[in-house]
Amino acid sequence: MDSPHDTLVLVSKTFGLFYLIALSVAVLVYVYWPSNRRKFDRAAQAILQGEDKPWR
């Protein structure tokens, strides 16, 4: 017979696994959503639009 602690550990590990999988899927959906492309392209080019001189 399993102890209550072992059962709780199993449930928490299982919940944590599914939570991280769902979070990863949500992040991937956000990143690859077509309407966010313009925002990410602007952020990628923003560093290149600054002055190309040393800071004083």
C-alpha positions as CSV (number, residue, x, y, z in Angstrom):
1,M,0.0,0.0,0.0
2,D,1.3,3.5,-0.9
3,S,1.8,6.0,1.8
4,P,-0.1,9.3,1.5
5,H,3.3,11.1,0.9
6,D,4.0,8.9,-2.1
7,T,0.6,9.5,-3.6
8,L,0.9,13.3,-3.1
9,V,4.4,13.3,-4.7
10,L,3.0,11.3,-7.7
11,V,0.0,13.7,-8.1
12,S,2.2,16.8,-7.8
13,K,4.8,15.5,-10.3
14,T,2.0,14.6,-12.8
15,F,0.3,18.0,-12.4
16,G,3.6,19.8,-12.8
17,L,4.4,17.9,-15.9
18,F,1.1,18.7,-17.6
19,Y,1.3,22.3,-16.4
20,L,4.7,22.8,-18.0
21,I,3.6,21.1,-21.2
22,A,0.5,23.4,-21.4
23,L,2.7,26.5,-20.6
24,S,5.1,25.5,-23.4
25,V,2.3,25.0,-25.9
26,A,0.8,28.4,-24.9
27,V,4.1,30.2,-25.4
28,L,4.6,28.5,-28.8
29,V,1.2,29.5,-29.9
30,Y,1.8,33.1,-28.8
31,V,5.2,33.2,-30.6
32,Y,4.0,31.8,-33.9
33,W,0.6,33.6,-34.0
34,P,0.6,35.5,-37.3
35,S,-0.5,38.9,-35.9
36,N,2.5,38.9,-33.5
37,R,5.1,38.7,-36.4
38,R,5.2,42.5,-36.9
39,K,5.9,43.1,-33.2
40,F,8.8,40.6,-33.2
41,D,10.3,41.9,-36.4
42,R,10.2,45.4,-35.0
43,A,12.0,44.2,-31.8
44,A,14.6,42.4,-33.8
45,Q,15.4,45.4,-35.9
46,A,15.2,47.9,-33.0
47,I,18.8,47.3,-31.9
48,L,20.1,47.9,-35.4
49,Q,18.4,51.3,-35.8
50,G,20.4,53.1,-33.1
51,E,23.5,55.2,-33.7
52,D,26.6,53.3,-34.5
53,K,28.9,55.4,-32.3
54,P,30.4,54.7,-28.8
55,W,28.5,56.1,-25.9
56,R,29.9,59.2,-24.3
